[in-house]
Structure formats: C-alpha cells, structure tokens
Amino acid sequence: MKRTAFTLMELLISVVLIAMLALFLYGALGGSRASNQTMQRHADAEAKRLKQFTLLYRDCVESYAFGVLSTNDKHYQVLQLQTKNSLYGIAAPYVTYFVHAETLQLVRLEAAFPITLPVPYDDKERIHINVIDSDVTDFNIYTGKVKETQDQNSTTAAGDSAAAAAGTEGSTAALEGGARTIKSHLLYLKTKGTQQPLLMELAF
C-alpha cells in the first residue's frame, strides 16, 4: 500500500531544515550588509581626505606668501597664506589654518584682509570659517632642503614682495641675480580616526 501523506516526524524534520536554511541565509545577508557599510565608511573617508588634500594643495601651490607660526603645543602649527584660491570669490584672499585647542578641529579661515589670532571680535563677521577635520592629533609643516635654480621669471619677485607686505614669515622664494631659492615643505596631518596620516610635499 502506497503512502499519500507525510508522517509527523517527516514534517518536523522539514520544518527544522527550512528554519536552519533561513537562519543561514539571514546571517549571510547580515554579513553582507555589514561589509557594505564598512566599505561605504572607507569610501566616505577617502572622499573626505581627497577633498581636504585638494583644498590644502590649491591653497598652498597658488599662494603668494607662505608662513608657518609655532604654538605652545609642538603637535600643532599655524599655517598662514595669501593665495589665489578662494572658496568665496575673494581676490587674493588671506587664509589661515589652525587647530582649535578645545575642540581639536582643523579650521580654515578666509578673509580679504590679514588674519590675526585670536581673531578680534570686530573681525569675526568678516571672516569665513570652515571646519576641515576633527580629532586632529598633529598638524605640522616641516621645511626640508633648499635648492638653488636659475629662474628669470619676474613673477617670483612679485610673490616675494606680496609676502613681505603681508608680514608673514617663511616666504619660500627669492630672486637674486636670476637665482631662485626653493624650499621643500612637508605638510603632516594626523587624526585619531585614521591610521595613515595625510602627507603633502610642496616646493616653492
């Protein structure tokens, strides 16, 4: 006599197998979601670092004057520039980068006039403020070797004149009898959330 239905035991075994398969698939789906979220965080972090790098690079390489000021903390320096690059349509803006002592945020200031720290109360509304990064542990600019090159470009001398007029230290180009002095700089930015620091090599 042939059976026309499953026994109770067979049904229970089928239910258990289906439940185990569902749990396995749910776990695999959860792992895939976690992996996608991790990849998205890494992609967002890299996009942010690229944006930082591009802004810092353009500010520096398009600068007329380049100055570095020391602070009371050896991990942080102040970078002062007068540059062609502007986020707000200012002609030859003055730009200052510094790390806020309390929030540990890297801050970019941009204005049409030289910026002094701390910023006077009357100047605050005329200065554009952007937070570039947070949890900053190091922000330093190291000056490397000096190279002498022959350069008859008169714009170099103009850039040095702008640096002298701005009153900033560390102007990196000098034109004397056609010889141009070029210094290499290494910008070092490190935050708590990143394993690899942002390094930028510049030469002026």
Residue pairs with C-beta under 8 A, 6 or more apart in sequence:
6 14
45 193
45 194
48 133
49 194
49 198
52 132
52 133
52 189
52 198
53 198
53 200
55 85
55 87
55 108
55 132
56 97
56 132
56 187
56 189
56 200
57 200
57 202
58 83
58 85
59 81
59 83
59 85
59 95
59 97
60 66
60 81
60 83
60 185
60 187
60 200
60 202
61 202
62 83
62 84
62 85
63 81
63 82
63 83
63 84
63 204
64 82
64 83
64 84
64 92
64 158
64 159
64 162
64 163
64 166
65 80
65 81
65 82
65 159
65 162
65 163
65 166
65 168
65 171
66 80
66 81
66 163
66 168
66 170
66 171
66 172
66 185
66 204
67 79
67 80
67 81
67 163
67 166
67 168
67 169
67 170
67 171
68 77
68 78
68 79
68 80
68 141
68 143
68 169
68 170
69 77
69 78
69 80
69 169
70 77
70 78
71 77
71 78
71 98
73 101
75 137
75 138
75 139
75 140
76 98
76 99
76 136
76 138
76 139
76 140
77 139
77 140
77 141
78 96
78 97
78 98
78 117
79 96
79 97
79 98
79 139
79 141
79 187
80 94
80 95
80 96
80 115
80 166
80 168
81 94
81 95
81 96
82 92
82 93
82 94
82 95
82 162
82 163
82 166
82 168
83 92
83 93
83 95
84 92
85 93
85 95
86 93
86 110
87 110
87 128
87 130
88 110
88 128
90 110
90 111
90 112
91 112
92 162
93 110
93 111
93 112
94 110
94 111
94 112
94 113
94 114
94 115
94 166
95 108
95 109
95 110
95 115
96 108
96 109
96 115
96 117
97 106
97 107
97 108
97 109
97 132
97 139
98 106
98 107
98 109
98 117
98 139
99 105
99 106
99 107
99 136
99 139
100 107
103 134
104 134
104 135
104 136
104 137
105 131
105 132
105 133
105 134
105 136
106 131
106 132
106 133
106 134
106 136
106 139
106 189
107 129
107 130
107 131
107 132
108 129
108 130
108 131
108 132
109 115
109 119
109 127
109 128
109 129
110 127
110 128
110 130
111 123
111 126
111 127
111 128
112 126
113 123
113 126
114 166
114 167
115 123
115 127
119 127
133 189
133 191
134 191
135 191
135 192
135 193
136 189
136 190
136 191
137 190
137 191
137 192
138 188
138 189
138 190
138 197
139 188
139 189
139 190
140 187
140 188
141 185
141 186
141 187
141 188
142 185
142 186
142 188
143 170
143 183
143 184
143 185
144 183
144 184
144 185
144 186
145 183
145 184
146 181
146 182
146 183
147 181
147 182
147 183
147 184
147 203
148 179
148 180
148 181
148 182
149 179
149 180
149 182
150 178
150 179
150 180
151 175
151 178
151 179
151 180
152 178
153 175
153 180
154 175
156 173
156 174
156 175
156 180
157 175
159 171
159 173
160 171
160 173
160 174
160 175
163 171
164 171
172 181
172 182
172 183
172 185
172 204
173 180
173 181
173 182
173 204
174 180
174 181
182 203
182 204
183 203
183 204
184 201
184 202
184 203
185 201
185 202
185 203
185 204
186 199
186 200
186 201
186 202
187 198
187 199
187 200
187 201
187 202
188 197
188 198
188 199
189 197
189 198
189 199
189 200
190 197
190 198
